[in-house]
Amino acid sequence: MGRLIRARQENRLERTLQQFTYPRLLILDELGYLPLSREEASLFFRLLVRRYERGSLIVTSNKSFADWGEVFSDPVLATAILDRLLHHATTLNIKGESYRLRENKKAGLLGRRSVTTAEEGIVDAST
C-alpha cells in the first residue's frame, strides 16, 4: 500500500497499478495486520478491480471476514472487496498455534502458556 500511496503522490499511480496487474500471481501477506487508512483501502480496491478475473491473488490475514470492515475503515468498501475476492476463490481457514511461537516455545524462549492464532488465506482461482 505504501508503494501505491507514493505512486499517487508522484503522479504515477496508473503505471504502478499496471505493474501490479501484470504478474500471473500476486501475493499479499498479512492483510489487516495494520489497519488501512481510507486512502490505502481505496487504492487496494482499485488494485483488486484491475486484477479481477485477470490474475490470481493469494491473500493471507489473521482477521476474519467479519473484521474486514475495521481493517478497511469502511464496512461497505470491505463488502465490495470481499465480493470480488471470494468470487472464483478457494478459502482456507488455518487454526492453531503459530509455528514461530511453537519453535520459540520449544527453544525455551516463551513460557508454557499456549498462544494460538488463526489465519485465513484466499486463493483466487480465476485463471
Short mmCIF file of the C-alpha atoms (twelve columns), coordinates in Angstrom:
data_MODEL
# 
_entry.id   MODEL 
# 
loop_
_atom_site.group_PDB 
_atom_site.id 
_atom_site.type_symbol 
_atom_site.label_atom_id 
_atom_site.label_alt_id 
_atom_site.label_comp_id 
_atom_site.label_asym_id 
_atom_site.label_seq_id 
_atom_site.Cartn_x 
_atom_site.Cartn_y 
_atom_site.Cartn_z 
_atom_site.pdbx_PDB_model_num 
ATOM 1   C CA . MET A 1   0.000   0.000   0.000   1 
ATOM 2   C CA . GLY A 2   2.922   2.298   0.702   1 
ATOM 3   C CA . ARG A 3   4.110   1.876   -2.858  1 
ATOM 4   C CA . LEU A 4   0.675   2.800   -4.215  1 
ATOM 5   C CA . ILE A 5   0.481   5.854   -1.935  1 
ATOM 6   C CA . ARG A 6   3.893   7.055   -3.159  1 
ATOM 7   C CA . ALA A 7   2.883   6.438   -6.774  1 
ATOM 8   C CA . ARG A 8   -0.271  8.523   -6.300  1 
ATOM 9   C CA . GLN A 9   1.758   11.353  -4.725  1 
ATOM 10  C CA . GLU A 10  4.253   11.219  -7.603  1 
ATOM 11  C CA . ASN A 11  1.521   11.194  -10.263 1 
ATOM 12  C CA . ARG A 12  2.350   7.681   -11.498 1 
ATOM 13  C CA . LEU A 13  -0.465  5.656   -9.945  1 
ATOM 14  C CA . GLU A 14  -1.798  4.250   -13.233 1 
ATOM 15  C CA . ARG A 15  1.630   2.906   -14.168 1 
ATOM 16  C CA . THR A 16  2.136   1.312   -10.745 1 
ATOM 17  C CA . LEU A 17  -1.326  -0.268  -10.794 1 
ATOM 18  C CA . GLN A 18  -0.497  -1.697  -14.217 1 
ATOM 19  C CA . GLN A 19  2.744   -3.177  -12.826 1 
ATOM 20  C CA . PHE A 20  0.760   -4.939  -10.077 1 
ATOM 21  C CA . THR A 21  -1.776  -6.149  -12.638 1 
ATOM 22  C CA . TYR A 22  0.824   -7.823  -14.856 1 
ATOM 23  C CA . PRO A 23  2.020   -10.809 -12.724 1 
ATOM 24  C CA . ARG A 24  0.048   -14.040 -13.099 1 
ATOM 25  C CA . LEU A 25  0.101   -14.377 -9.294  1 
ATOM 26  C CA . LEU A 26  0.197   -11.589 -6.723  1 
ATOM 27  C CA . ILE A 27  0.666   -12.468 -3.053  1 
ATOM 28  C CA . LEU A 28  -0.475  -10.071 -0.332  1 
ATOM 29  C CA . ASP A 29  0.717   -11.327 3.037   1 
ATOM 30  C CA . GLU A 30  -0.754  -10.327 6.406   1 
ATOM 31  C CA . LEU A 31  -3.530  -8.074  5.180   1 
ATOM 32  C CA . GLY A 32  -5.091  -6.454  8.214   1 
ATOM 33  C CA . TYR A 33  -2.020  -6.727  10.419  1 
ATOM 34  C CA . LEU A 34  -2.239  -2.946  10.497  1 
ATOM 35  C CA . PRO A 35  -5.491  -1.125  9.726   1 
ATOM 36  C CA . LEU A 36  -5.550  0.615   6.371   1 
ATOM 37  C CA . SER A 37  -6.274  4.301   6.014   1 
ATOM 38  C CA . ARG A 38  -9.219  5.320   3.865   1 
ATOM 39  C CA . GLU A 39  -6.795  6.196   1.043   1 
ATOM 40  C CA . GLU A 40  -4.987  2.841   1.320   1 
ATOM 41  C CA . ALA A 41  -8.293  0.959   1.342   1 
ATOM 42  C CA . SER A 42  -9.416  2.850   -1.760  1 
ATOM 43  C CA . LEU A 43  -6.144  2.053   -3.534  1 
ATOM 44  C CA . PHE A 44  -6.422  -1.619  -2.542  1 
ATOM 45  C CA . PHE A 45  -9.897  -1.701  -4.067  1 
ATOM 46  C CA . ARG A 46  -8.606  -0.142  -7.293  1 
ATOM 47  C CA . LEU A 47  -5.842  -2.746  -7.461  1 
ATOM 48  C CA . LEU A 48  -8.328  -5.530  -6.860  1 
ATOM 49  C CA . VAL A 49  -10.648 -4.230  -9.586  1 
ATOM 50  C CA . ARG A 50  -7.702  -4.149  -12.018 1 
ATOM 51  C CA . ARG A 51  -6.735  -7.750  -11.233 1 
ATOM 52  C CA . TYR A 52  -10.289 -9.107  -11.002 1 
ATOM 53  C CA . GLU A 53  -10.651 -12.116 -13.320 1 
ATOM 54  C CA . ARG A 54  -7.261  -11.327 -14.918 1 
ATOM 55  C CA . GLY A 55  -4.740  -12.806 -12.499 1 
ATOM 56  C CA . SER A 56  -4.587  -14.974 -9.422  1 
ATOM 57  C CA . LEU A 57  -4.261  -13.499 -5.974  1 
ATOM 58  C CA . ILE A 58  -3.275  -15.024 -2.649  1 
ATOM 59  C CA . VAL A 59  -4.184  -13.017 0.438   1 
ATOM 60  C CA . THR A 60  -3.275  -14.021 3.981   1 
ATOM 61  C CA . SER A 61  -4.786  -12.392 7.023   1 
ATOM 62  C CA . ASN A 62  -5.154  -13.054 10.720  1 
ATOM 63  C CA . LYS A 63  -8.529  -11.284 10.615  1 
ATOM 64  C CA . SER A 64  -11.838 -12.986 9.974   1 
ATOM 65  C CA . PHE A 65  -14.004 -11.634 7.179   1 
ATOM 66  C CA . ALA A 66  -16.338 -10.170 9.816   1 
ATOM 67  C CA . ASP A 67  -13.459 -7.893  10.930  1 
ATOM 68  C CA . TRP A 68  -12.618 -6.581  7.460   1 
ATOM 69  C CA . GLY A 69  -14.879 -3.554  7.906   1 
ATOM 70  C CA . GLU A 70  -12.450 -2.392  10.599  1 
ATOM 71  C CA . VAL A 71  -9.384  -3.317  8.527   1 
ATOM 72  C CA . PHE A 72  -10.583 -1.187  5.613   1 
ATOM 73  C CA . SER A 73  -12.136 1.526   7.812   1 
ATOM 74  C CA . ASP A 74  -15.397 1.097   5.898   1 
ATOM 75  C CA . PRO A 75  -17.809 -1.867  6.049   1 
ATOM 76  C CA . VAL A 76  -19.327 -1.052  2.637   1 
ATOM 77  C CA . LEU A 77  -15.910 -0.994  0.969   1 
ATOM 78  C CA . ALA A 78  -14.936 -4.199  2.785   1 
ATOM 79  C CA . THR A 79  -18.070 -5.883  1.417   1 
ATOM 80  C CA . ALA A 80  -17.213 -4.796  -2.137  1 
ATOM 81  C CA . ILE A 81  -13.655 -6.084  -1.699  1 
ATOM 82  C CA . LEU A 82  -14.837 -9.416  -0.294  1 
ATOM 83  C CA . ASP A 83  -17.390 -9.753  -3.094  1 
ATOM 84  C CA . ARG A 84  -14.609 -9.660  -5.673  1 
ATOM 85  C CA . LEU A 85  -12.080 -11.669 -3.664  1 
ATOM 86  C CA . LEU A 86  -14.439 -14.513 -2.889  1 
ATOM 87  C CA . HIS A 87  -15.831 -14.845 -6.415  1 
ATOM 88  C CA . HIS A 88  -13.939 -17.770 -8.014  1 
ATOM 89  C CA . ALA A 89  -11.977 -18.264 -4.768  1 
ATOM 90  C CA . THR A 90  -10.857 -21.121 -2.619  1 
ATOM 91  C CA . THR A 91  -10.752 -20.117 1.037   1 
ATOM 92  C CA . LEU A 92  -8.519  -21.856 3.560   1 
ATOM 93  C CA . ASN A 93  -9.037  -21.287 7.275   1 
ATOM 94  C CA . ILE A 94  -6.000  -22.368 9.260   1 
ATOM 95  C CA . LYS A 95  -6.299  -22.531 13.038  1 
ATOM 96  C CA . GLY A 96  -3.748  -23.496 15.601  1 
ATOM 97  C CA . GLU A 97  -0.534  -22.491 17.187  1 
ATOM 98  C CA . SER A 98  1.794   -20.284 15.173  1 
ATOM 99  C CA . TYR A 99  4.829   -22.248 14.015  1 
ATOM 100 C CA . ARG A 100 7.074   -19.323 15.006  1 
ATOM 101 C CA . LEU A 101 5.715   -19.277 18.550  1 
ATOM 102 C CA . ARG A 102 5.854   -23.067 18.729  1 
ATOM 103 C CA . GLU A 103 9.556   -23.048 17.774  1 
ATOM 104 C CA . ASN A 104 10.328  -20.341 20.336  1 
ATOM 105 C CA . LYS A 105 8.462   -22.308 22.990  1 
ATOM 106 C CA . LYS A 106 10.485  -25.421 22.145  1 
ATOM 107 C CA . ALA A 107 13.662  -23.383 22.498  1 
ATOM 108 C CA . GLY A 108 12.519  -22.228 25.948  1 
ATOM 109 C CA . LEU A 109 12.130  -18.605 24.887  1 
ATOM 110 C CA . LEU A 110 8.424   -18.483 25.821  1 
ATOM 111 C CA . GLY A 111 6.512   -19.619 28.868  1 
ATOM 112 C CA . ARG A 112 4.363   -22.733 28.976  1 
ATOM 113 C CA . ARG A 113 1.147   -20.911 28.239  1 
ATOM 114 C CA . SER A 114 -0.043  -21.718 24.737  1 
ATOM 115 C CA . VAL A 115 -0.625  -18.923 22.263  1 
ATOM 116 C CA . THR A 116 -2.837  -19.624 19.282  1 
ATOM 117 C CA . THR A 117 -3.551  -17.747 16.117  1 
ATOM 118 C CA . ALA A 118 -5.919  -18.101 13.225  1 
ATOM 119 C CA . GLU A 119 -5.021  -17.119 9.707   1 
ATOM 120 C CA . GLU A 120 -7.232  -17.033 6.644   1 
ATOM 121 C CA . GLY A 121 -5.911  -17.310 3.149   1 
ATOM 122 C CA . ILE A 122 -7.793  -16.574 -0.009  1 
ATOM 123 C CA . VAL A 123 -6.705  -18.042 -3.301  1 
ATOM 124 C CA . ASP A 124 -8.377  -16.524 -6.331  1 
ATOM 125 C CA . ALA A 125 -8.549  -19.359 -8.828  1 
ATOM 126 C CA . SER A 126 -9.874  -17.212 -11.654 1 
ATOM 127 C CA . THR A 127 -7.019  -18.034 -14.029 1 
# 
